[in-house]
Every structure is written in structure tokens, then in C-alpha cells.
Amino acid sequence: MPRRALASLRSMLAEADDVSPNAHAFSAAVKACSVLRDRNAGACLHGSILVRGFGDDDIVLSALVDMYGHASAPSDAQKAFEEMRAPDGICYTSLISAFVRNDWFEEAVRWFRSMLMMNGVRPDGCTFGSMMTALGNLKRENQGRQAHAQVVTRGLCGNVIVESSTLDMYAKCGSMVEARKVFDRMLVRNEVSWCALLGGYCQNGEYEKVVALFREMDKKDGDWYSLGTVLRACAGLSSVKPGKEIHCRFLRMGGWRDVVVESALVDLYAKCGAVDYAYTVFEASTVRNTITWNAMIGGFAQNGHGERAINLFDRMVREGPRPDYISFVSVLFACSHTGMVEQGRKYFNSMSNNYTIAPGIEHYNCMVDLLSRVELLEEAEDLINKSPFRGDSSLWAAILGASATHSNPDVAERVAKKMMELQPQYHLSYVLLENVYRTVGRWEDALEIRRLMESRKVKKEPGMSWIDANRSKLCVGDVDEAASASELVASKEIDIYQDSAYNFHGSA
């Protein structure tokens, strides 16, 4: 139908002057371009509108604002809006929606404020829906609460679009209690409402609630997006059994060629250690995006299949989408755990040279870990010093751990002192350096580190683990008898050293 509308307009323009299109005809044609997301056709049509003298018609301009918004041209939408003589609420809403649709959230907020100051212009449900989306993405909960108050005072609480957007805003701001309140008060819920709450719980790491809420949903309400969210929650819980149930449901619903669900399935099976299941789903996928490839590469890397991860990354470069930030994290992690130094250097350098991706803290962590594992400690140290993350203690910790393992006191001293400057209360800096000193027989230095820990009141925080048993989560404290025994041995060794030193000096 949109193409037929454009064809009809072209016929009118080709006819004699007595069959000339009016503002409504041009408006309908512009809406057709909007539906087709065809910016070029819309721009050509805009030129004809100006030539025919309809460039100042608010009906036509309103359609142009909407068209440019859908065609990823928010700046052109704003120019068309600014040509209007008396924009009404619908025109403002079209502009705000155009900004939100193209992630210009700050501009959306600014124009919403401008709208509120205009006499006779009132925001409607669509306006507030777009506004809530903007505020949620900006993580501005206080402004979101103010907008929510206006929704209540203007009597828009029964609008499912507004309520779903409000729910989503609270979820993106991390206020799941408020999001749930909005959801529970909704008289009418649609798939968007359910998915917004599911996505909020998943985004905030409340995976058990995602699974529980999904079980509440009526089977007719489940769509592909909700299945993808629940699968991500199962992956977060490393719970393969409910994930398999969702997989079976997806197949029973006739699901196939859905990249969101299939990517989530690959991620689920990989995070649960079922790499072969993950690879089967990956190979069966007819549509693979960057997320699908990254999930499989990361799955191989995280489960000890470093060479398979590297081979799949090379295959992605040849036949898949362009690797992104996450792709390089996974392949560098694989290089680190397989000791492939040259490959790691090649991939790391190619990020900025071939893909214009600035290496982040995760990439530097992988490279430092790779170099440290093969005892290239000085190179790892030099890499950190040249990086923009030289003040991050996690990078130095990898070198310190390796220097302790390989008993390299010179590097250990430099790195430990650096870490103590960055994080004076981080116990591992002291413990590892003390271990190095003890290993090489520098007992006085080891004793000095132990005294320094006591004077600074540095203590090791106990670790915690969660296990899934009989459908319940059990929290287990870090007893770590081996570590306790090691600390006891270290303490006794130092005591023996002190006693022997005292006896030696005393007998002398």
C-alpha cells in the first residue's frame, strides 16, 4: 500500500496542472515514506513539497517530522519542526518520539520541557510514553518520578503505553520495587508490560524472579522476546534444566530462525558448560548476528576450549559479521588460557589498527594475564604503564600473582608496592608478597609485611559460594581449610625464624 500511494502521487505530479496534489495528498505520501523508512524518497518528496508551495503547511510539516524520525534523521526532523508556525501537541510528540527513536534522549527531555511551557499544548499518552523511555535510558529516576506524578494528575494511568513505559523507566533505573508496583496496579497488561518487567528483573540480576514471573504468564502471552529474556536469566543462574524446558517450548511454538532466542540458547548452554549443545544450536542457526558469534566464542573460551574459540573467531572474520568489543575480549581470553602469545599480540594490535576499537580494561586484563602466564612479566608491566588504565589495581594483581608463582621478588616488590598505593586495604597484595619473600628465604622482609598488615588492620574477606540443591539456594561460607593451613604454616615459619634469630643473637 505505501508504494501504491507513492505511485499515485507520481501520477498526479505527471498530470496537467488541473490535477495538482494538495496538502493532504503530500502528507499521505510522506507517511508512506515513513512506513518504508525510505529517507531518500522522503527527501525527494520534501523537495517537491517546497516547489509546490506547501513548505509552510503544518499538516505536511508534521508528516515530515515523523518521516525523518523513522528514517534515522532526527536533525532533519527538528528542522522541519522549526518551520511550523503553530505546532500543536501532536507535532511536539512526533519530534520527541523522533529523538527517542534515534537515542537523542537529552534533546527529547529538552523539547518536552519546552512543550510544557507552551500555552494550549498538552502532552498526551504517547508523549509521556516517549518521555519515560528517554528518562529510563538516561537513568534519571527523580525526573521519572516527577513525570509519573504528572501522568497520575493528568489521568493517564489507564493508558497501557504510558504504564508500560513507566514500568520500564523504573526498571532501567534499578528501582524494581517501584516497577513491580506499577505492574501490579495495571488494569490492562499486554506482552510489552510483561516483557518490560521480565527485562527489568533480568537487567538487575534478579534471575529467580524472572523465571518465577515467566511461569505466571499465560501461555498466549509468551513471545520470542520474553523467551529470550528468560533464557538469559537461566544462563545467569547456570540452570540448564529450566533452560531446556524453554527450548522445548520454543520448538513447540514453531520457533525457528529467531536470532534473539537462538543467541540466548547458545549463551545458556555455554554458560552451563554444555558446549556441544551450544555449538549444535549455533550451527543450526540460519541467522547469526554478532551476539550469536560472541556467545559461542565466549562459550568455548570460558569452558577451556581455547583453540576452538580462536578458530571460530577467525571464521567470524572470514564469513560472519564484523567483530566488536566483546568478540576481542573472548578471543584474547582464549589466547591467555592457551598461551598463544603471538596470536594474542596480533589480535590486540588489530583492534585499533584494523577495527578502530580502542582496547578497554578487559582487553588489557587478558593481555596482562597472557604475558604473565608465560613469565613475560616485564613486558606485562610495560603494557600496563603505557595503558590508560595504569591506575587500576586489577591489572597489577595479575602480574603480582604470576610473580608469586614464579618467585620473582624484584617484580613482586614493585607491583605489590604499586597495589598498596592504589588499594591499601587489599589483602592479596600483602599475602602474595609475603609468600614470595618466604619462598626465596627473605624471612625478615616477610615478617615486615606481616607487621605492616597488622598495623594497617588489613584482613582477608571471607568468600561466599551459592549452590543449587533441591530447588533451593544454599549459601556456603569460605572455610578454605587449605588456605587456613597455609596461613598457619606461614605464621609458624615466621615464629621459628624469630625464635632462631633471638637464640642466635642471644647466644652470641
Secondary structure, 3 states (H helix, E strand, C coil): CHHHHHHHHHHHHHCCCCCCCCHHHHHHHHHHHHHHCCHHHHHHHHHHHHHCCCCCCHHHHHHHHHHHHHCCCHHHHHHHHHCCCCCCHHHHHHHHHHHHHCCCHHHHHHHHHHHHCCCCCCCCHHHHHHHHHHHHHCCCHHHHHHHHHHHHHCCCCCCHHHHHHHHHHHHHCCCHHHHHHHHHHCCCCCHHHHHHHHHHHHHCCCHHHHHHHHHHCCHHHCCHHHHHHHHHHHHHHCCHHHHHHHHHHHHHCCCCCCHHHHHHHHHHHHHCCCHHHHHHHHHHCCCCCHHHHHHHHHHHHHCCCHHHHHHHHHHHHHHCCCCCHHHHHHHHHHHHHHCCHHHHHHHHHHHHHHCCCCCCHHHHHHHHHHHHHCCCHHHHHHHHHCCCCCCCHHHHHHHHHHHHHCCCHHHHHHHHHHHHHHCCCCHHHHHHHHHHHHHCCCHHHHHHHHHHHHHCCCCCCCCEEEEEECCEEEEEECCCHHHHHHHHHHHHHHHHHHHHHHHHHHHC
